[in-house]
Amino acid sequence: MMTAHIPFFKYQGTGNDFVMIDNRQGHFPYSKELVAAMCHRRLGIGADGLILIEEANGYDFRMRYYNADGGEGSMCGNGGRCAVQFAHFLGIFDQQTHFIAVDGPHEATRIGTAISLKMLDVSEIAQGDGYYFLNTGSPHYVAFVDDLSQYPVVAEGKRIRYGAPFVSAGGTNVNFMSLDQAPNSLCVRTYERGVEDETFSCGTGVTACALVAAVQEGVQSPVSIQTTGGLLQVKFEKKSANSFQNIYLQGPAIQVFEGQWPLPKQG
């Protein structure tokens, strides 16, 4: 019995953590079970998701994102920032990059340990009974709540994620927020589908919250967002009441450690 190894790196962006793999040669033996095992917090490396950096014609690289349950996911904002930092580490670009993800092309700029990532334009924000719903690369339910620090994020997030009308469309991420005391500042907590738990931070989630706060509360760009894992900033231009362009998510993206994941292999 011979053992092959998969080289990996661990990155985190405000506590949203990812297994990062250079797959430009296309050798990663993907399976849902393998990704879930690597992301397992007790029996594996431990991460909210796994990201492959791959070749892509016309772009510096392709970001392929998998949720912690092993299934391929929608766009991940913090994951995108970590992917950019990892691509810089690999020597793929210097200061600015143009890459493609599941939701389309993205641009990003590296500023030391911080990454500024351009998100997709948002042309529609739907309003429900006590909540808003929009897509910032991933679908997001957003609601203002009282006493955010004590709010039952996991219980309520799971109820909404698996409830009507969202479950029939694959579920949704669920964000709860409150205005901070400082001007144009928010506090946000997020239940993420695919992780099926509260995460320390969610990039597409805080982006969604910043835009909803601009609609409902008149919050102005740039918006500072405090998450459990740290501080993020969202910049945007408002085109109309529910339409935004030139949306940027900015915050730290840091390499934590590297290692080798063993694969049993017949020899």
Residue pairs with C-beta under 8 A, 6 or more apart in sequence:
1 264
1 265
1 266
1 267
2 265
2 266
2 267
3 262
3 263
3 264
3 265
4 262
4 263
4 265
5 260
5 261
5 262
5 263
6 21
6 28
6 29
6 260
6 261
6 263
7 21
7 22
7 258
7 259
7 260
8 19
8 20
8 21
8 38
8 45
8 258
8 259
8 260
8 261
9 19
9 20
9 21
9 86
9 89
9 255
9 257
9 258
10 17
10 18
10 19
10 20
10 45
10 47
10 255
10 256
10 257
10 258
10 259
11 17
11 18
11 20
11 82
11 85
11 86
11 253
11 254
11 255
11 256
12 18
12 82
12 229
12 253
12 254
12 256
13 78
13 79
13 81
13 82
13 115
13 201
13 203
13 229
13 251
13 252
13 253
13 254
14 78
14 200
14 201
14 227
14 229
14 230
14 231
14 232
14 251
14 252
15 199
15 200
15 201
15 227
15 228
15 229
15 230
16 48
16 76
16 78
16 79
16 82
16 199
16 200
16 201
16 202
16 203
16 229
17 46
17 47
17 48
17 200
17 256
18 47
18 48
18 49
18 50
18 51
18 76
18 78
18 79
18 82
18 83
19 38
19 39
19 45
19 47
19 49
19 50
19 51
20 50
20 51
20 53
20 82
20 83
20 86
21 28
21 50
21 51
21 52
21 53
22 53
22 86
22 90
23 52
23 53
23 54
23 64
24 53
24 54
24 55
24 61
26 54
26 55
28 52
29 263
30 52
30 66
31 70
32 69
32 70
32 71
33 70
34 70
35 50
35 66
35 68
35 70
36 68
36 69
36 70
37 43
37 44
38 44
38 45
38 47
38 50
38 261
39 45
39 46
39 47
39 48
39 49
39 50
39 68
39 70
40 46
40 68
41 47
45 259
45 261
47 68
48 67
48 68
48 79
48 192
48 195
48 199
49 65
49 66
49 67
49 68
49 73
49 76
49 79
49 194
49 195
50 65
50 66
50 68
51 63
51 64
51 65
51 66
51 76
51 79
51 82
51 83
51 86
52 62
52 63
52 64
52 66
53 61
53 62
53 63
53 83
53 86
53 87
53 90
53 92
54 61
54 62
54 63
54 64
55 61
55 62
56 62
56 99
56 100
59 98
59 99
59 100
59 105
60 87
60 92
60 93
60 97
60 98
60 99
61 83
61 87
61 92
61 97
61 99
61 100
62 99
62 100
62 101
63 79
63 80
63 83
63 99
63 100
63 101
63 102
63 106
64 72
64 101
64 102
65 72
65 73
65 74
65 75
65 76
65 79
65 101
65 102
66 72
66 73
67 73
67 193
67 194
67 195
68 194
68 195
69 194
69 195
69 196
71 194
72 102
73 102
73 138
73 194
74 102
74 103
74 137
74 138
74 139
74 204
75 101
75 102
75 103
75 120
75 136
75 137
75 138
75 204
76 137
76 138
76 203
76 204
77 117
77 119
77 136
77 137
77 202
77 203
77 204
77 205
77 206
77 207
77 249
78 201
78 202
78 203
78 251
78 253
79 203
80 101
80 106
80 108
80 117
80 203
80 249
81 108
81 115
81 117
81 203
81 249
81 251
81 253
82 115
82 253
83 99
84 97
84 99
84 108
84 110
84 115
84 117
84 253
85 110
85 113
85 115
85 253
85 254
85 255
86 255
87 93
87 97
87 99
88 94
88 97
88 110
89 255
93 110
94 110
95 109
95 110
96 107
96 108
96 109
96 110
97 107
97 108
97 109
97 110
98 105
98 106
98 107
99 105
99 106
99 108
100 106
101 137
103 120
103 137
103 138
104 120
106 117
106 118
106 119
107 117
107 118
108 115
108 116
108 117
108 118
109 115
109 116
113 252
113 253
113 254
114 250
114 251
114 252
114 253
115 250
115 251
115 252
115 253
116 248
116 249
116 250
117 203
117 248
117 249
117 250
118 246
118 247
118 248
119 136
119 137
119 204
119 207
119 247
119 248
119 249
120 136
120 137
120 247
121 243
121 244
121 245
121 246
121 247
122 134
122 135
122 136
122 211
122 243
122 244
122 247
123 242
123 243
124 134
124 242
124 243
125 132
125 133
125 134
125 211
125 212
125 215
125 242
126 132
126 133
126 134
127 133
130 143
131 141
131 142
131 143
132 141
132 142
132 143
132 208
132 212
132 215
132 216
133 139
133 140
133 141
133 142
133 172
134 140
134 142
134 208
134 211
134 212
136 204
136 205
136 207
136 208
136 211
136 247
137 204
137 207
138 173
138 204
138 205
139 166
139 169
139 170
139 171
139 172
139 173
140 172
140 173
140 174
140 175
140 204
140 205
140 208
140 209
141 160
141 161
141 166
141 172
141 173
141 174
141 175
142 175
142 177
142 208
142 209
142 212
143 175
143 176
143 177
144 176
144 177
144 178
144 179
144 216
145 151
145 176
145 177
145 178
146 178
148 176
148 177
148 178
148 187
148 189
151 176
151 189
153 174
153 176
153 189
153 190
153 191
153 198
154 191
154 197
154 198
156 174
156 176
156 191
157 174
157 176
157 190
157 191
157 198
158 191
158 196
160 166
160 172
160 174
160 191
161 167
161 171
161 172
161 173
161 174
161 191
161 193
161 196
162 171
166 172
170 193
171 193
172 193
173 190
173 191
173 192
173 193
173 202
173 204
173 205
174 190
174 191
175 188
175 189
175 190
175 191
175 202
175 205
175 206
175 208
175 209
176 188
176 189
176 190
177 186
177 187
177 188
177 189
177 209
177 212
177 213
178 186
178 187
179 185
179 186
179 187
179 213
179 217
179 219
180 186
180 187
180 224
180 226
182 224
183 220
184 219
184 220
184 221
184 222
184 223
184 224
185 223
185 224
185 225
185 226
186 206
186 209
186 210
186 213
186 219
186 223
186 224
186 225
186 226
187 225
187 226
187 227
188 202
188 205
188 206
188 209
188 225
188 226
188 227
189 198
189 227
189 228
190 198
190 199
190 201
190 202
190 205
190 206
190 227
191 197
191 198
191 199
192 198
192 199
192 202
192 205
198 228
199 229
200 227
200 228
200 229
200 230
201 227
201 228
201 229
201 230
201 232
202 227
203 232
203 249
203 251
206 225
206 227
206 232
206 234
206 249
207 234
207 247
207 249
209 225
210 219
210 221
210 223
210 225
210 234
210 236
211 234
211 236
211 244
211 247
213 219
213 223
214 220
214 221
214 223
214 236
214 238
214 244
215 241
215 242
221 234
221 235
221 236
221 237
221 238
222 233
222 234
222 235
223 233
223 234
223 235
223 236
224 231
224 232
224 233
225 231
225 232
225 233
225 234
230 251
230 252
231 251
232 249
232 250
232 251
233 249
233 250
233 251
234 247
234 248
234 249
234 250
235 246
235 247
235 248
235 250
236 244
236 245
236 246
236 247
236 248
237 244
237 245
237 246
237 247
238 244
239 245
